[in-house]
Amino acid sequence: MVRPHLSLNFALSADGRITSIAGISSGWTSEADQERFHRLRVEADALLVGRGTLEADRMTLTAPQNPLRCVISRTGKFDPSHPLFHTPGGPIHLLGTEHAPRKIKDTVGHHSTLAQFLERLHQDFGVERLHCEGGASLVRELAEIDAIDEIHLTWAGHTLFGGRDAPGLTGPPGDFLASSRHYQLTHFESLTESGECFLSYRRA
């Protein structure tokens, strides 16, 4: 698969969850983490997110360099009133993997597999660096096709989410991947005052 270099950025609770039982996935980490979040965006040609995360966090996927804004949905259903579609920024690409997305003004629709979409971003739109910000279902799919090159994590030791079904990085507890994915730790930074650690990994 010829595709962009793909990175992830997530915050994890002390027990390895990316959301609370109630589904809260943002706004619970430090100001330093939020600054890191925005720095990582600036390095990308395109930003990638699943529809559920887009809606839960009311994301607009903006950055100074106006990266492509890519949203994925199995059903292809998107809410035209969402702030994403009314906020200036980079071109918006919508992928429906099971059903073609309905046309929304000033967007580009795609109907294909996730792997095919990644290839098209690279080959047809010149995307060299793609940055994913959630959610767990999308990360699971990316891991299944072994398309993750870099992982950035904020381990937040100050928060314990709990919850049997609260998702980790690759979703709720369930089936294992067909094989392990191996990464090398490339950055470790401990912020004692905030109770957080910044970690970065690169594909081994």
C-alpha positions in Angstrom: 0.0 0.0 0.0 1.4 3.4 -1.1 0.1 5.8 1.5 1.0 8.8 3.7 3.1 8.6 6.8 0.4 8.3 9.5 0.6 9.4 13.1 -1.8 9.3 16.0 -2.3 11.5 19.0 -4.3 10.4 22.1 -4.6 11.0 25.8 -4.8 8.0 28.0 -6.1 7.8 31.6 -4.1 6.0 34.3 -6.0 2.8 33.4 -5.4 3.1 29.7 -8.8 4.5 28.6 -9.3 7.2 26.0 -12.8 8.2 27.1 -14.8 8.1 30.3 -17.8 5.9 30.8 -19.9 8.8 29.7 -17.9 9.2 26.5 -16.0 12.3 27.4 -12.8 12.3 25.3 -11.4 15.9 25.5 -10.9 18.7 27.9 -9.6 16.6 30.8 -5.8 17.0 30.3 -3.4 19.9 31.0 -2.8 23.1 29.1 0.6 21.7 28.1 -1.1 18.7 26.5 -3.4 21.0 24.6 -0.4 22.9 23.3 1.2 19.7 22.2 -2.1 18.7 20.5 -1.9 21.8 18.3 1.8 21.5 17.6 1.3 18.0 16.2 -1.5 19.3 13.9 0.8 21.9 12.3 3.1 19.1 11.0 0.4 17.4 9.0 -0.8 17.8 5.3 -4.2 16.3 6.3 -6.1 15.5 9.5 -8.2 12.4 10.0 -11.0 11.6 12.4 -13.9 9.3 12.7 -17.5 10.7 12.5 -18.3 9.7 16.1 -15.3 11.6 17.5 -16.0 14.6 15.2 -19.5 14.9 16.6 -18.7 14.2 20.3 -16.0 16.8 20.4 -17.5 19.3 17.9 -14.3 19.3 16.0 -13.5 21.7 13.1 -10.0 20.3 12.3 -8.4 23.6 11.7 -4.6 24.5 11.7 -2.6 27.4 10.4 -1.4 25.5 7.3 -5.0 24.6 6.3 -4.6 20.8 6.1 -7.1 18.6 4.3 -9.9 17.7 6.8 -10.9 14.1 6.4 -13.8 12.4 8.2 -14.7 8.7 8.0 -18.0 7.0 8.5 -19.2 3.5 7.8 -22.7 4.7 7.0 -21.7 7.8 5.0 -24.1 9.9 7.1 -22.9 13.4 8.1 -24.8 16.2 9.7 -24.6 19.3 7.4 -25.2 21.6 10.4 -22.0 20.5 12.1 -19.5 23.3 12.8 -17.0 21.6 10.5 -19.0 22.5 7.4 -19.3 26.1 8.5 -15.7 26.9 9.6 -13.1 28.2 7.2 -10.1 25.8 6.7 -8.7 23.2 4.4 -10.7 21.2 1.9 -13.1 18.7 3.5 -13.0 15.0 2.3 -15.8 12.6 3.5 -15.4 8.9 3.3 -18.2 6.4 3.5 -16.8 2.8 3.7 -20.1 1.0 3.4 -22.3 3.6 1.8 -21.4 6.6 -0.3 -21.7 9.9 1.7 -24.5 12.2 0.8 -23.3 15.4 -1.0 -22.6 18.3 1.2 -21.7 21.7 -0.3 -17.9 22.4 -0.7 -16.9 18.8 0.3 -15.3 15.9 -1.7 -17.1 12.6 -1.2 -15.4 9.2 -1.4 -16.8 5.6 -1.3 -14.1 3.0 -0.8 -12.2 1.0 1.8 -10.0 2.8 4.3 -6.9 1.5 2.7 -8.0 2.7 -0.8 -8.8 6.1 0.7 -5.3 6.4 2.2 -3.7 5.5 -1.1 -5.8 8.1 -2.9 -4.9 10.9 -0.4 -1.3 10.2 -1.2 -1.5 9.7 -4.9 -4.2 12.1 -6.0 -4.0 14.8 -3.3 -0.2 14.8 -2.5 -0.7 14.0 1.2 2.7 13.0 2.7 1.8 13.3 6.4 -1.6 12.3 7.8 -2.5 12.9 11.4 -5.3 11.0 13.1 -7.1 12.2 16.2 -9.6 9.5 16.9 -11.6 7.6 17.6 -10.8 4.1 18.8 -12.8 2.3 16.1 -10.8 4.1 13.4 -7.5 3.4 15.1 -8.5 -0.3 15.3 -9.1 -0.3 11.5 -5.8 1.4 10.9 -4.0 -1.1 13.1 -5.7 -4.0 11.3 -4.2 -2.8 8.0 -0.9 -2.0 9.7 -1.0 1.7 8.6 0.2 3.4 11.8 3.8 4.8 11.7 3.9 7.0 14.7 2.0 7.3 18.0 1.9 10.3 20.4 0.4 9.6 23.8 -0.3 11.7 26.8 -0.5 9.4 29.8 -2.6 11.2 32.4 -1.8 9.7 35.8 -4.2 12.1 37.5 -7.4 10.5 36.0 -8.8 7.0 36.5 -11.8 6.5 34.1 -12.7 2.8 34.8 -15.6 1.2 33.1 -15.7 -2.2 31.6 -16.6 -0.9 28.2 -14.7 2.3 28.2 -12.4 2.1 25.1 -8.7 1.9 25.0 -6.5 3.0 22.1 -7.9 0.3 19.8 -11.5 0.2 21.1 -13.4 -1.6 23.8 -12.0 -5.0 25.1 -12.7 -7.6 22.5 -10.9 -9.5 19.8 -7.2 -9.2 19.5 -5.4 -8.1 16.4 -4.2 -10.9 14.1 -0.6 -10.1 15.0 1.3 -7.7 17.2 2.4 -4.2 16.1 5.9 -3.2 17.3 7.0 0.4 18.1 10.1 2.0 19.5 9.9 4.7 22.2 11.4 7.8 20.8 10.4 10.5 23.4 9.6 10.5 27.1 8.8 13.6 29.0 7.5 13.6 32.6 5.5 16.6 33.8 5.4 16.1 37.6 3.3 19.2 38.3 0.5 18.2 36.0 0.7 14.4 36.6 1.2 13.7 33.0 3.8 12.1 30.7 4.3 12.8 27.0 5.3 9.7 25.0 6.2 9.2 21.3 6.7 6.0 19.5 7.8 5.1 16.0 7.3 1.9 14.0 10.1 -0.5 14.8 
